[in-house]
Each structure stands twice: as C-alpha cells, then as structure tokens.
Amino acid sequence: MDNLRDHQEPMKKVEQMVLKHLNGIAVVASTGVTNAHAESLNAKIQKVKRMAHDYRNMGSFKNDVYFHCGGLSMYFGRTSSTTK
C-alpha cells in the first residue's frame, strides 16, 4: 500500500499544476495562440548576450539587441532578409 501512496504524490503535483494553468491551457486549445514568438525572441536576445559576454553599459546592449532582433541591415536603405 505504501508503494501506491508513493505514486500518488507526483500525480497530485501534476494535478495542481494543471489546475493552476487551466485558463492558459484552454486558451491555447481553443485559439492555437502560443507564446512561441516571445520565446524565440528571448532566445535570440540570450544569444546576443552570450556572443558579447559583457557590455560597457546597458545602452550598448540594447542597441545590439535592436540590431540583431529588429531586422536591421548594415547597408543603408535595405532591410534584412530575416524580416521576410
């Protein structure tokens, strides 16, 4: 009987987690909208952060994020191919 109780505890945690996020689960199921775009953007920002290792100030980091994630081009008057 102890073995059964040991298996019930993890399931109770899963139940609590599902109930806590039930509204979000319902929205995804009914609309198909997810936060995948935000997660992708966050991954790109983290990559920029790893590439530079350190910035002298927050403004430099912010400009670098805008450049890499904003679809900017180094050539004046052209847009980046990543914006298409």
C-alpha positions as CSV (number, residue, x, y, z in Angstrom):
1,M,0.0,0.0,0.0
2,D,2.9,2.4,0.7
3,N,4.0,1.9,-2.9
4,L,0.6,3.2,-4.1
5,R,0.9,6.3,-1.9
6,D,4.4,7.0,-3.3
7,H,3.0,7.1,-6.8
8,Q,0.1,9.3,-5.8
9,E,2.2,12.3,-4.6
10,P,3.7,13.1,-8.0
11,M,0.3,12.8,-9.7
12,K,-1.1,15.3,-7.1
13,K,1.6,17.8,-8.0
14,V,0.7,17.4,-11.7
15,E,-2.9,17.9,-10.9
16,Q,-2.2,21.1,-9.0
17,M,0.0,22.4,-11.9
18,V,-2.7,21.7,-14.5
19,L,-5.4,23.4,-12.4
20,K,-3.1,26.4,-11.8
21,H,-2.6,26.8,-15.6
22,L,-6.0,25.6,-16.7
23,N,-7.0,29.0,-18.2
24,G,-3.9,29.2,-20.3
25,I,-4.3,25.6,-21.5
26,A,-7.9,26.4,-22.5
27,V,-6.8,29.5,-24.5
28,V,-4.1,27.5,-26.4
29,A,-6.6,24.7,-27.1
30,S,-9.3,27.0,-28.4
31,T,-7.3,29.6,-30.3
32,G,-4.0,27.9,-31.1
33,V,-2.1,31.0,-30.0
34,T,1.1,30.4,-28.0
35,N,4.0,32.4,-26.7
36,A,6.4,30.7,-29.1
37,H,7.2,34.1,-30.8
38,A,8.2,35.6,-27.5
39,E,10.2,32.6,-26.5
40,S,12.0,32.8,-29.9
41,L,12.8,36.5,-29.4
42,N,14.1,35.8,-25.9
43,A,16.4,33.0,-27.3
44,K,17.8,35.5,-29.8
45,I,18.4,38.1,-27.1
46,Q,20.2,35.5,-24.9
47,K,22.3,34.5,-27.9
48,V,23.4,38.2,-28.4
49,K,24.2,38.4,-24.7
50,R,26.4,35.2,-24.9
51,M,28.2,36.4,-28.0
52,A,29.2,39.7,-26.5
53,H,30.0,38.4,-23.0
54,D,30.0,41.9,-21.5
55,Y,28.8,45.4,-22.3
56,R,30.2,48.7,-21.0
57,N,26.7,49.9,-20.5
58,M,23.0,48.9,-20.9
59,G,22.6,51.2,-23.9
60,S,25.2,49.3,-26.0
61,F,23.4,46.0,-25.1
62,K,20.1,47.5,-26.0
63,N,21.4,48.8,-29.4
64,D,22.9,45.4,-30.2
65,V,19.6,43.6,-29.4
66,Y,17.7,46.1,-31.6
67,F,20.2,45.5,-34.4
68,H,20.2,41.7,-34.3
69,C,16.5,41.2,-33.5
70,G,15.0,44.2,-35.3
71,G,15.7,43.1,-38.8
72,L,18.2,45.9,-39.4
73,S,20.7,45.9,-42.2
74,M,24.3,47.2,-42.2
75,Y,23.5,48.7,-45.7
76,F,21.6,51.9,-45.6
77,G,18.2,51.7,-47.3
78,R,17.9,47.9,-47.3
79,T,16.0,45.7,-44.9
80,S,17.4,42.5,-43.6
81,S,16.4,39.2,-45.1
82,T,15.3,38.0,-41.7
83,T,12.3,40.3,-41.7
84,K,10.7,38.5,-44.6
